[in-house]
Amino acid sequence: MSDRARPPEDISPHEFFTRWIVDSVAEDATRRERLGDTEAVITFVLAGPDGGTFSIFVTHGVVRGEPGRPFDPDLEVSVDLETWRALNRGELSAPEALLRRRIRLKGDLLLAIKLHLILG
């Protein structure tokens, strides 16, 4: 993970996807610029008792997050809550999580490569 701010250890998935990541991108001009004209919907399915399903909508450098699953996301990322927290802490990289099969991707895999621009 980069040197960008990390979310609080105890942040709920709901708070992360609907507020924290939205605010983080809004406050980071470099990240918004790198997103460029990307238009995508990414759904995250977090398995576990405190998990849930959340979607991030990216439109020309602006990110909006909300709970739930849209009709047809461009990319779906499935991960258990423990792995999601390890990724947020920077203890586990996304490529390593993929190699260990702790993350599953469905949809636009090129978009998955850009995902680090959104989440840091």
C-alpha positions in Angstrom: 0.0 0.0 0.0 1.2 3.5 -0.7 2.0 6.2 1.8 -1.5 7.6 1.6 -3.6 7.8 4.7 -4.9 4.5 5.9 -8.4 4.1 7.3 -8.9 3.7 11.0 -8.4 0.1 12.2 -12.0 -0.2 13.5 -13.7 1.5 10.5 -16.9 -0.3 9.4 -17.2 -1.4 5.8 -20.2 0.9 5.5 -18.2 4.0 6.7 -15.2 3.0 4.5 -17.2 2.7 1.3 -19.7 5.4 1.7 -17.6 8.1 3.3 -13.9 7.4 3.9 -12.9 6.4 0.4 -15.1 9.1 -1.2 -13.5 11.8 0.9 -10.0 10.4 0.4 -10.3 10.6 -3.4 -12.0 14.0 -3.3 -9.1 15.4 -1.2 -6.4 13.9 -3.4 -5.9 15.8 -6.7 -3.3 13.4 -8.0 -5.6 10.4 -7.5 -8.5 12.2 -9.2 -6.2 13.1 -12.1 -5.0 9.5 -12.5 -8.6 8.3 -12.6 -9.0 10.6 -15.6 -12.1 9.8 -17.6 -12.7 6.4 -16.0 -16.3 5.5 -15.7 -17.0 2.3 -13.7 -19.0 0.6 -11.1 -17.1 -1.7 -8.7 -19.0 -3.8 -6.3 -17.3 -5.2 -3.1 -18.7 -8.3 -1.4 -17.2 -8.6 2.1 -17.9 -12.0 3.7 -18.3 -12.2 7.4 -20.7 -11.2 10.1 -19.9 -7.4 9.9 -19.3 -7.4 6.1 -21.8 -6.6 3.4 -22.1 -5.5 -0.2 -21.0 -2.0 -1.3 -20.5 -0.3 -4.6 -18.3 2.4 -5.8 -19.3 4.5 -8.7 -16.4 6.3 -10.5 -17.2 9.1 -13.0 -14.4 11.3 -14.4 -12.4 11.4 -11.2 -15.3 11.6 -8.8 -16.1 8.6 -6.5 -19.4 7.9 -4.9 -20.0 4.9 -2.6 -23.2 3.3 -1.4 -24.4 0.1 0.1 -25.8 -2.6 -2.1 -25.2 -4.1 -5.5 -26.1 -2.4 -8.7 -27.7 -4.3 -11.6 -24.5 -4.9 -13.6 -21.2 -3.8 -12.1 -18.1 -3.6 -14.3 -16.1 -5.4 -11.6 -17.0 -7.5 -8.6 -14.4 -8.0 -5.8 -15.2 -10.7 -3.3 -13.1 -10.8 -0.1 -13.5 -11.9 3.5 -13.5 -9.2 6.1 -10.2 -10.3 7.7 -8.4 -10.0 4.3 -10.1 -6.6 3.7 -8.8 -5.3 7.0 -5.2 -6.7 6.3 -5.3 -4.9 2.9 -6.3 -1.6 4.6 -3.6 -2.0 7.2 -1.0 -2.5 4.5 -0.1 -6.0 5.9 -1.1 -7.7 2.6 -0.8 -6.4 -1.0 -3.6 -7.0 -3.5 -1.3 -9.1 -5.8 -0.4 -11.3 -2.9 -4.0 -11.7 -1.8 -4.9 -12.7 -5.4 -2.1 -15.2 -5.6 -3.3 -16.7 -2.2 -6.9 -16.7 -3.6 -8.1 -14.5 -0.8 -9.6 -12.2 -3.3 -11.9 -13.2 -6.2 -12.5 -11.0 -9.2 -15.3 -11.1 -11.7 -15.7 -8.8 -14.6 -13.3 -6.2 -16.1 -9.9 -7.4 -15.0 -8.2 -4.3 -16.5 -10.3 -2.2 -14.2 -9.0 -4.3 -11.3 -5.5 -3.1 -12.2 -6.7 0.5 -11.9 -8.3 -0.2 -8.6 -5.3 0.9 -6.6 -5.9 4.4 -8.0 -9.2 4.4 -6.2 -8.4 2.7 -3.0 -4.8 3.8 -2.6 
